[in-house]
């Protein structure tokens, strides 16, 4: 009986998805183009030099981001088939040195919709190099400036910002009444930017940074046969003589020290931030709100679990598909205006529809708090209110952003 019930449940879910796609198609018939319409999107990923990962669980994959975009393209095609729309997704991996040439080549081939997985510098450079009729969706960088003083009118952000992640975590810690935080940050610019986000989050929600310490990046490999022996001796000494605190907050934007902090402190304390309890846009352990179905589809396609970059690329391509379905147009300007409007929303397997902030082009979305084996909580937390949406308690609110390109 249990097996039969499971099969029946799967059939019901499949039937519901099919009916939903047909209903959406019928509702969109008024915008059906007179001729077949091709929606062409380029996924451009910049691969940076990197040290070996700390764990075999984090080995690089060649289709990072691309696999998520492929699943989204298939999702878009389900509805697009009813509307005479076809979706073509081009994937390109480049280095920081040759990414501009790759971008220019795609522009020359007529591509005007781009999903970019890169750091801040390359992201802004490509946004500046884009033709006037192009639209770029950021699916990796969490930097503050592209969402504030350095925002671009042709640039939308699907990846959550560092501020959104920091706010999501600090909200949870404040809800737990763990408000005394000891901040350990790295010595690189990305570490400093992440530390700034955690300081701002603490001020915003009434937590206290009771002390700070910098972990210097001296270069070299992070992994060796005897690495755990050295860490077991060195880190407790590094963490001696700290003020009383509830949580050690790790700001490690370059991923070279935070994973060593748990269980290697001088005084017992939970670790959160870049290790321990981590704020993420997606996790392989996430199962609520239909996420299991999403995980299964992705694993069937890619033969591995879904990473954050995959989810963010999936989300970006789905944003495009939803806008094309609703407007009947693949023009970047039409898509941009629609997704920034009040009518746009998209199901994202995180409990509520996601929408864009019209003041800086950031996608509102819940943030998962994961310990690597399970989703511990999801922010925004209960009790953190906002006049528009609780999701706007995460990241730069309109008064906090210096973006003028969207006015």
N, C-alpha and C positions, 0 to 999 in steps of 0.2 A: 504493500500500500504506500509506503514511504517513497519508493522509486516511482510509482505511478503518479503520486502527487507532485513529485519534482518534475517529471516530464510534462504534466499538465500545466504546472506553473511556467515552465519555459515556453510552451506553446502559447499560453495566454500572453506572455510578455512579447513574443514574436508577433502575435496577432495585433497587440496594442501598438507596437512600433509601426507595423504596416498600415494600420488604420490611421495612425497619426500622420504618417507621410502622405497618404492619400488626401486626408483632410486639409493638410497644409497646401498641397498642390491645388486642390479645388478652390481654396480661399484665395489663392494667388492667380487665378486664371485671368483676372482683370488686367494683370500686368504682363501677361504672356507675350513675348516678342513675336513679331510677324514671321521671323525666320529663325533658324537655329542659331544659338548664341554660345560662343566659346568664352569661358572664363579662364584666363591664363595667369598663374601666380608663380613667382620664383621664390624658393626658399634658399637664402644665401647664408651659409654658416662660415664664420671665421674661426679657424683652428690656430690656437696660440701654443707656443712652446710650453711644455709642462714637465714637472718632475713625475716620477713614477707614483701612482696612487698608493695610499697607505694600505689599502686592502685589495685583494683579488676580487672582492665584490664590486669594486669601483673601476675595473679595467675599462679603458676607452672602447667605444663601439663605433663602427664606421657610419651607422645610420642614425646617430644621435640627432634628434629633432626631425630628421627626414621621415622616420617611421611614423611619428605622430602626425605629420602633415599628410602622409599617404592614407592613414585611417580617416582623417578629416575629409580628404578628397573623395573617398568612397562614400562617406556620410552625405556630403553635398550632392554627389551624383544620384543618390537614392531619390531625393526630391527633384533634382534638376532634370532627371529623365522624364518626369511628367510635364515639364515646362519647356522642353526644347533646349535645355541648357546642358552643355558639356563642360567638364572641369579638367584642365590640364595643369599639373603642378611640376615645375622644373626644379631640381635640386642641384645646388652647386656648393662645394666646399672650397675655401680659399685660405690663403695665408694673409696676415695683415699687409704684407707687401704687395700682393697681387689682387686684393679684393676689389680695388677701384677698377682695375681692368676688367675683372669678371662682371662687375656691376654695369660698366659702360657697354660691354658686349650684350648683356641681357636687354638693356635699354635700346640698343641698336636693333635687336630682334623684335622690338615692339612690346616688351613686357612693361607694364605700368603698375602692377600690384606686387609688392615685395614683402616678405617676412624675413627679418634680419635677426640672426643669432650672433651677436658680437658684443664687445665692450663699448663703453661710452664713446671713445675717440672715433672709432670706425663708424659707429652708428650715426653720429652727428655729421661726419664727413660725407657719408652716403646720402643723408637727408639733404645736405647742401648741394650735392652734385646731381640730385634727381631732377628730371624735367618738371615743368609746372603742372603737368597732368598726371603725376605719379603719386601713389600713396604707399607709405612704409609703415609696417607694424613691427614694433620692437618685441622680440620674443626671448630676450635674454637679459639685457642690462637693467640693473636696479638702481642706477645712479640717480642722484637727486636733481642735478642741473637740467637734464633733458626734460624734466617734468616741472621745471621752475624757470629760472632766468634764461636758460639755453633751450627752451622749448622751440619746436618748429611746427608750423601749421600743417605740414604734410606728414607728421610723425605721430602715430598713436602707440600706446604702450599696453601690451597684453601681459607682459611679465610684471609681477608685482615689484614695487619699489623696495629698496632697503628700509625705507620708513614704514611701509606697510608691514613688513615682516617684524621689525622691531616693535611697532605698536601692538601687533597681535600677540607677541610673546609677553611683553610687559603688562598688557591687560590681564592676561592669565595669572601672572605672578601677583599682581595687585589683588585680583579676585581671591587668590589663595592667601592673601595677607602676608606674602613673602616680599616685603617692600625694601629691605636693605640689601643692596646689590654691590658686589665687588667686581669691577670691570677689568678683565685682562684682554688687552688688544695687541695686535701685531705691529710691526714697524713699517709696513708697506703702505702706500697711499690708499689702496682698497681697504686695508684694515682700519686706517684712520677714518675713512668715510663711514664705515659700518659702526665704529665706535661713536661717531657723532650722532648717528641715527638712534643708538641706544640711549645716549645722554638725553636727546630730545624727547624720546619716548618716556623716560623716567620723569622728566619735568612735566610732561603733558598729563600723566596719569597719577602723579603723587608718590612715585617711588623715589628712593634715594640712592645715589651712587656714593657709597661710604668710603671708597678708595679705588685706586687704579694702579695697574702695573703693566709695563710694556714688555712683551716677549720679542726679543730681537731676532730677526731673520738673518742668520749668518751664512745662508746659502748651503749648497751641498745636498746630498740625498737625504730624504726623510726616513728611508727604510734601510735597515741592515739586519743581519742575523742576530746581533746583540743589542739592537736598538731599545728593546723593552727594558734591558738591564740598566742602561744609562738613564733612560727616562725615569725609571723607578727610583733612582738615586737623586737625580737632578731636580725634577719638578717639585717634590715636597720642599726642598730647600728654597727654590724660587718662590714658593707660596707661603713661606714663614712670615710671622709678625704682621698679619693683616688685621684690620679692624673687624669686629664682630659683624657677621653678615649672614643672610639667609641663603643666598644663591650666588654662585660664581657665574658671571655673565661673560661669555667668550665672544670677542669680535675678531674673527679670523677670515677676512675676505679673500685670502689667497690660499687657504687650506693647508697650512703647514705645521700647526701646533695644537689646535683646539681638541682634536680627537684624543690627544694624550692626557687631557686634563681629568676626565672622570677617573676616580679611584687613585689618582696620583697627587692629591692635594695634601697639605699639612694637617688641616682641620677638616673634618667631614662636612660636606655640603653638596647639594645637587649642582650640576652644571647645566647651563642652558645657553642658547644662542647658536654658535657655530658647531656645537657638539652637545650631546646629552639630549635635551629637549629642544628640537630644532623647528623653526617656523618655515614651512614649505608650501609651494603652490600645489604640489601633488606628491603622493607617496605610494609605493606598491602595496602598502598595507591598508590603504583607504578602501572601505567597502560600503559605506552608507550612500543613500540617495541614488541608487542605481550604479554606483561606481564599480561594483563587481562585474557587471555586464561590460562596462567600458574596459576594465582591466583584462577580461577574458578575450575580447575582440582584439585588443592590442597585442596580447601575448600570442594569439593565434597568427597574427600577421608577422610579428617581428621575431618570435621565438625567444623573447626575453621580457623582463618587466619594464613598465613604463617609468621613465625618469622625468624630472621636472621640465627639461628642455623639450621632451616629446609632448608633454601635456600642453606647454605654452605654444608650441608650433601647431598642435591640433586646434587649440583654442583660436589662434589667429586665423587659420584657414576656415574654421567654422564661422567666425565673425564675417568674413568675406562672403561665404556661402549664404548665410542668413540674410545679409543685406541684399544680395543679388536676387534671392527668392522673393523678398518682400517688395523690392522696388522694380524688379524686372530689368535692371540696368547693371552692367559691369563697368561703368565709368567710375574711375577712382573718386572724382568729386562727388558724385551721387552717393556712393558708398560711404564716404566720409561724413557727409551731411546727415545721412540717415542714422548711422551708428551713434553720432553725437546727439541725436534728438531723443525726445522722451518716449517715442514709440519703440525704440530698439530694446530688446532683451534677449538673452540667450541662456538656455539650460546648460549647466557646466558640471553637473554631478557633485555639487557641493552644497546642496540644500536650498538654494535660492537663485533666481536668475541673476546674471551678471550684466552690468550696464557700464557706459563710459561717463567719466566726469567731463562736462563740457568746458571746464576752465583750463584743463591741461592735457586732455586726451588719455588719461589713465583709466584702465578698466577696473571698476570696482569688483572685488571678489573676496570671498572668505579665505582665510589662511589656516591651513592645517598645522597643528602642533604634534610632531611625531617624535617618538623615541627610537625609531628604526624598526620596531617590531609591531607597533600599533599606533593608531591615532589617539593621542591622549585627550585632546580637546580641539575645538574649532573656534577661531575668533572671527568676528567680534563676540566678546563675552556678554552674557546677560547683565543688564544694568548700565552698560555704556551706551548712552543715547545720543542721537543727533537729530537736528531739525529736519533733515532730508532723508537720511538712511543711516542705520547703524554701521553700514559698510564704510561710510565716510568718516568714522572714527579711526580708520586705518589709513595712514599715509597723509599726504599733504592736502589739507582742506583748502577751500578757495582763498581764505585770507592768508594762508601760509605759503601759497605758491606765488612766485613773481612772474609767472607766465603771462605774456600779453598777446601771443600769437593767435589765441582762440577768441579774443574779444571782438 
